[in-house]
Amino acid sequence: MRHRVLPGLPLSLGITLFYVSLIVVLPLGALIFKAASLGPEDYWRIVSSARALASYRVTVLAAFVATAFNLVFGLALAWVLVRYQFPGRRLLDAIVDLPFALPTAVAGIALTTLFAPSGWFGAALAPLGITVAYTPLGIMVAMAFTSLPFIVRTVQPVLEDLDPALEEAAQSLGGSDLTIFRKVILPQLTPALLAGVSLAFARCLGEFGAIIFIAGNQPMETEITALLAFIRLEEYDYQAAAAIASVLLITAFVMLAVTNILQARALRYTMRTA
Amino acid sequence: MRPLRRKPPRVGDSPQTRIALMAFVLFFVALLVLAPLAVIFVQAFSRGMEAYGAAIAHPDTRHAIFLTVVTALIAVPVNTAFGVAAAWAITKFDFWGRRFLLVVIEIPFSISPIVAGVAYLFVYGLQGLFGPALEAADVKILFALPGIVLASMFVTAPFVARELIPLMQAQGRDLEEAATSLGASGWRTFMSVTLPNIRWALLYGVVLCNARVMGEFGAVSVVSGNIRGQTNTLPLHIELLYHDYQTAGAFAAASILTVLAVFTIIAKVLLEKRGAGRAGRPVLTPPGTAATEPLA
């Protein structure tokens, strides 16, 4: 280790550790402590109750569909932003961030109003027999909205840095656009796509504000896990709230680990090809 | 023979592909992003300008705006100070557990706001660690301003730090070391050497942090108690009005936060032009330098 020259380590590290302990570690520790104090039997009974299981199913299924949609849409959006020149490109680039900047409650009431039976989209979809608001479809729409920027923003820089020589070589060998996209371009984007997918999926699993307005919140059908934890709190059933919140917490940690592994892999890939 | 002037069109540049992709993208951007933006203002003004003004001027709405601004005025500066301290400690020194600390700082990004709210309940609530002691001392944290501020600080804890860490990592320690060896104090080194190099990234982090604090819903919803005119921040007030079937009022309040979101995006674009944010940092930061997300 090299000799320390710069001042301020005790102060800056002290502030950092104090803040992180008080703001992040202490509350999460308290939650884990509360959930652990339940004992394995009670804990298992709560987290595997029919209503909890249904909430996991609703949440994971909707997150899966929303992420799959954003995988295709996000890639197309990134492609358009990077490879095409058109008037309004920079504006489009900027408004991709709107789902991050717009408060979730605002997004929630806006989407609900659009997709409600009397809303702009709801009224248009009704004759087709499609109901979005207050159904699992509504949850998917809300999740797709809030996680939209993740895949665009992870793929965009990689797409910008692609080496055109590889494509040109494939073209000179007579490959069609689709073949070149599949065999030359897509493999280079895959690590970034996977990293974006895991970020988007994790965000979908934890989303609350945008969803509760549009979901309908019927137990067993359109109730997401985060809402179930919230409802248990409002019923003063703190043990159940702690147990269900701990399931969300564990899932978040697993997704964090997956994301870190995928990002490390994506990085190795970029360094190797660079 | 003359050399070829024009390269063959790149993959995906054929007119058919271009039109199909553009149509697909623009259709869904209009549907998912522009329509929600439009409907907020259409609904907010659906009863006319006067009703809009009255909705904004309503004492409960005014109080919600006030509470949101006060929360941001406390949470954002505290978070900024933390972010600067964390970035200084992590990028200017080597110490044991540095990478682990980076991961811990990033945790709030991955956690559902509801989990954050529930977790705070088990620290300061009556059924929590300090609840009974706080009750005995007559200190109110939950269902009051301190709880709202703490929950907001949790969800935004990484915002400033993750903008600064990759940048300060890339800039190295040489300049600061030179300044110190020439006799500058630590504070002076930071103010005249480090700060000028990180100011745009710092401002970028502050802007994003502020937007999130003012818009936070889930975590604050758990700890605030939703007392109308007392502990309702603007996003909570929007929910309350919406569920009271005061749609125009809810959207009038929502329009304020929407304007904030639009200004945040404008500030973001301007700061990115100055090298802050995703433009100024490597796409994927090498392991051990920063575990930050490669995102805006």
Chai-1 contact restraints between the chains, C-beta under 6 A:
chainA,res_idxA,chainB,res_idxB,connection_type,confidence,min_distance_angstrom,max_distance_angstrom,comment,restraint_id
A,M1,B,D94,contact,1.0,0.0,6.0,A-B,restraint_1
A,V5,B,E177,contact,1.0,0.0,6.0,A-B,restraint_2
A,V5,B,T180,contact,1.0,0.0,6.0,A-B,restraint_3
A,L6,B,K92,contact,1.0,0.0,6.0,A-B,restraint_4
A,L6,B,E176,contact,1.0,0.0,6.0,A-B,restraint_5
A,L6,B,T180,contact,1.0,0.0,6.0,A-B,restraint_6
A,P7,B,G186,contact,1.0,0.0,6.0,A-B,restraint_7
A,G8,B,G186,contact,1.0,0.0,6.0,A-B,restraint_8
A,L9,B,F93,contact,1.0,0.0,6.0,A-B,restraint_9
A,S12,B,A85,contact,1.0,0.0,6.0,A-B,restraint_10
A,S12,B,W88,contact,1.0,0.0,6.0,A-B,restraint_11
A,S12,B,A89,contact,1.0,0.0,6.0,A-B,restraint_12
A,L13,B,A89,contact,1.0,0.0,6.0,A-B,restraint_13
A,I15,B,A85,contact,1.0,0.0,6.0,A-B,restraint_14
A,T16,B,A85,contact,1.0,0.0,6.0,A-B,restraint_15
A,T16,B,A86,contact,1.0,0.0,6.0,A-B,restraint_16
A,T16,B,A89,contact,1.0,0.0,6.0,A-B,restraint_17
A,Y19,B,F82,contact,1.0,0.0,6.0,A-B,restraint_18
A,V20,B,V104,contact,1.0,0.0,6.0,A-B,restraint_19
A,I23,B,M153,contact,1.0,0.0,6.0,A-B,restraint_20
A,I23,B,F154,contact,1.0,0.0,6.0,A-B,restraint_21
A,I23,B,A157,contact,1.0,0.0,6.0,A-B,restraint_22
A,V24,B,I107,contact,1.0,0.0,6.0,A-B,restraint_23
A,V24,B,A157,contact,1.0,0.0,6.0,A-B,restraint_24
A,L26,B,V123,contact,1.0,0.0,6.0,A-B,restraint_25
A,P27,B,A119,contact,1.0,0.0,6.0,A-B,restraint_26
A,P27,B,Y120,contact,1.0,0.0,6.0,A-B,restraint_27
A,P27,B,V123,contact,1.0,0.0,6.0,A-B,restraint_28
A,L28,B,A119,contact,1.0,0.0,6.0,A-B,restraint_29
A,A30,B,F122,contact,1.0,0.0,6.0,A-B,restraint_30
A,A30,B,V123,contact,1.0,0.0,6.0,A-B,restraint_31
A,A30,B,L129,contact,1.0,0.0,6.0,A-B,restraint_32
A,L31,B,A119,contact,1.0,0.0,6.0,A-B,restraint_33
A,L31,B,F122,contact,1.0,0.0,6.0,A-B,restraint_34
A,K34,B,F122,contact,1.0,0.0,6.0,A-B,restraint_35
A,F73,B,F28,contact,1.0,0.0,6.0,A-B,restraint_36
A,A76,B,L21,contact,1.0,0.0,6.0,A-B,restraint_37
A,A76,B,F24,contact,1.0,0.0,6.0,A-B,restraint_38
A,A76,B,V25,contact,1.0,0.0,6.0,A-B,restraint_39
A,L77,B,V25,contact,1.0,0.0,6.0,A-B,restraint_40
A,V80,B,L21,contact,1.0,0.0,6.0,A-B,restraint_41
A,V80,B,V25,contact,1.0,0.0,6.0,A-B,restraint_42
A,A94,B,I265,contact,1.0,0.0,6.0,A-B,restraint_43
A,A94,B,V269,contact,1.0,0.0,6.0,A-B,restraint_44
A,I95,B,V33,contact,1.0,0.0,6.0,A-B,restraint_45
A,D97,B,I265,contact,1.0,0.0,6.0,A-B,restraint_46
A,D97,B,A296,contact,1.0,0.0,6.0,A-B,restraint_47
A,L98,B,V33,contact,1.0,0.0,6.0,A-B,restraint_48
A,A101,B,A211,contact,1.0,0.0,6.0,A-B,restraint_49
A,A101,B,A261,contact,1.0,0.0,6.0,A-B,restraint_50
A,A101,B,T264,contact,1.0,0.0,6.0,A-B,restraint_51
A,A101,B,I265,contact,1.0,0.0,6.0,A-B,restraint_52
A,L102,B,A261,contact,1.0,0.0,6.0,A-B,restraint_53
A,P103,B,G215,contact,1.0,0.0,6.0,A-B,restraint_54
A,P103,B,P235,contact,1.0,0.0,6.0,A-B,restraint_55
A,P103,B,L257,contact,1.0,0.0,6.0,A-B,restraint_56
A,T104,B,F217,contact,1.0,0.0,6.0,A-B,restraint_57
A,A105,B,F217,contact,1.0,0.0,6.0,A-B,restraint_58
A,A105,B,P235,contact,1.0,0.0,6.0,A-B,restraint_59
A,A105,B,I238,contact,1.0,0.0,6.0,A-B,restraint_60
A,A105,B,E239,contact,1.0,0.0,6.0,A-B,restraint_61
A,V106,B,A254,contact,1.0,0.0,6.0,A-B,restraint_62
A,V106,B,L257,contact,1.0,0.0,6.0,A-B,restraint_63
A,V106,B,T258,contact,1.0,0.0,6.0,A-B,restraint_64
A,I109,B,Y242,contact,1.0,0.0,6.0,A-B,restraint_65
A,I109,B,A250,contact,1.0,0.0,6.0,A-B,restraint_66
A,A110,B,P36,contact,1.0,0.0,6.0,A-B,restraint_67
A,A110,B,V39,contact,1.0,0.0,6.0,A-B,restraint_68
A,A110,B,I40,contact,1.0,0.0,6.0,A-B,restraint_69
A,L111,B,P36,contact,1.0,0.0,6.0,A-B,restraint_70
A,T113,B,V39,contact,1.0,0.0,6.0,A-B,restraint_71
A,L114,B,A35,contact,1.0,0.0,6.0,A-B,restraint_72
A,L114,B,V39,contact,1.0,0.0,6.0,A-B,restraint_73
A,F145,B,L32,contact,1.0,0.0,6.0,A-B,restraint_74
A,R153,B,L295,contact,1.0,0.0,6.0,A-B,restraint_75
A,R153,B,A296,contact,1.0,0.0,6.0,A-B,restraint_76
A,T154,B,P294,contact,1.0,0.0,6.0,A-B,restraint_77
A,P157,B,V283,contact,1.0,0.0,6.0,A-B,restraint_78
A,E167,B,V11,contact,1.0,0.0,6.0,A-B,restraint_79
A,Q171,B,P8,contact,1.0,0.0,6.0,A-B,restraint_80
A,D177,B,V11,contact,1.0,0.0,6.0,A-B,restraint_81
A,I180,B,V11,contact,1.0,0.0,6.0,A-B,restraint_82
A,F181,B,V11,contact,1.0,0.0,6.0,A-B,restraint_83
A,A202,B,S110,contact,1.0,0.0,6.0,A-B,restraint_84
A,G206,B,S112,contact,1.0,0.0,6.0,A-B,restraint_85
A,F208,B,P113,contact,1.0,0.0,6.0,A-B,restraint_86
A,F208,B,I114,contact,1.0,0.0,6.0,A-B,restraint_87
A,F208,B,G218,contact,1.0,0.0,6.0,A-B,restraint_88
A,G209,B,F217,contact,1.0,0.0,6.0,A-B,restraint_89
A,G209,B,G218,contact,1.0,0.0,6.0,A-B,restraint_90
A,A226,B,S112,contact,1.0,0.0,6.0,A-B,restraint_91
A,A226,B,I114,contact,1.0,0.0,6.0,A-B,restraint_92
A,A229,B,I114,contact,1.0,0.0,6.0,A-B,restraint_93
A,A229,B,V118,contact,1.0,0.0,6.0,A-B,restraint_94
A,F230,B,I114,contact,1.0,0.0,6.0,A-B,restraint_95
A,Y238,B,Q127,contact,1.0,0.0,6.0,A-B,restraint_96
A,A241,B,V118,contact,1.0,0.0,6.0,A-B,restraint_97
A,A245,B,V115,contact,1.0,0.0,6.0,A-B,restraint_98
A,A245,B,V118,contact,1.0,0.0,6.0,A-B,restraint_99
A,L248,B,S112,contact,1.0,0.0,6.0,A-B,restraint_100
A,L248,B,V115,contact,1.0,0.0,6.0,A-B,restraint_101
A,L249,B,V115,contact,1.0,0.0,6.0,A-B,restraint_102
A,A252,B,S110,contact,1.0,0.0,6.0,A-B,restraint_103
A,A252,B,I111,contact,1.0,0.0,6.0,A-B,restraint_104
A,L256,B,S110,contact,1.0,0.0,6.0,A-B,restraint_105
A,A264,B,P287,contact,1.0,0.0,6.0,A-B,restraint_106
A,A266,B,L284,contact,1.0,0.0,6.0,A-B,restraint_107
A,L267,B,L284,contact,1.0,0.0,6.0,A-B,restraint_108
A,T270,B,L284,contact,1.0,0.0,6.0,A-B,restraint_109
